[in-house]
Amino acid sequence: MAISSIILSGGRATRMGGVDKGLVQLQQKPLIQHVIDRLRPQVDEIIINANREIEQYLALDYPVLQDEVLQDGTPDFIGPLAGVHLGLKHAQHDYLLTVPCDSPLLPLNLASRLLASSLENNADIAVATSDGDTHPVFCLCKKSVLKSLEDYLVNGGRKVSAWQKSQKYIEVDFSDCSDAFVNLNTLEDLVTLELKMSQ
């Protein structure tokens, strides 16, 4: 079954000193390139959601979409749901996988496991969990949830998990590879991972 994906790189990265996280180097390669390399074999379409450094993202040879202002005038930078909304709106396929730009070790079987559980449970949204933690931005959605997300955003909703749980929602346990969900919020996180990967 064909799956589209969107890499969420539209945030402000305040804890990373405001630099564009997706372009921060890890082992001489931008974080987003690590994500793309792991995502490419799993999906049929890759879209990037970015709001800055657009030329650098376009150089990766994938479509780059910027946050849109909603019909009610809701401004840019409304958080990860803005990227999810873009992905659902523009995806070519019936399923959309969302992942952040700052998790360079994401599971190589993320899409297949989320899809299998989604089909098995007749769910509209499947979200990864590990060791008791939920990872809402590692998510597989049916495109049919677009209208409910638009309504949620227009009504002022911003919390990813609250919207997800209002749908036919399941959680999929990835505790066998919990390191895959390490995300890099600070430069210290980046240094720690660089050291770990070089050992």
GISUL-V640982 format. One line per field, one symbol per residue. psi: psi as a letter, one per 20 degrees, with the letter a starting at -180 (. if undefined). burial: b if it has 24 or more other C-alpha atoms within 12 Angstrom, else e. A space follows every 50 residues. Layout:
BEGIN
psi->???
burial->???
END
This chain:
BEGIN
psi->ppprqppokjrilhikjiqoghippolkpqghhggghhhgiirippqpoq irlgghhhiikqpppqqqprhjjprrljahhghgggghhiqiriqpppqr ikmikqqikgghgggghgghjlqhpppqrpkiqqmhinqpqqhijgghgg ggghjjqioghgggiianpqqppkiilhhijpqnhrhggggghggghi.
burial->eebbbbbbbbbbbeeeeeebbbbbbbeeebbbbbbbbbbbebbebbbbbb bbbeeebeebebbbbbbbeeeeeeeebbbbbbbbbbbbbbbebbbbbbbb bbbbbbbbebbbbbbebbeeeebbbbbbbeeeebbbbbbbbbbbbbebbb ebbeeeebebbebbbebebbbbbbeeeeebbbbbbebeebeebeeeeee
END
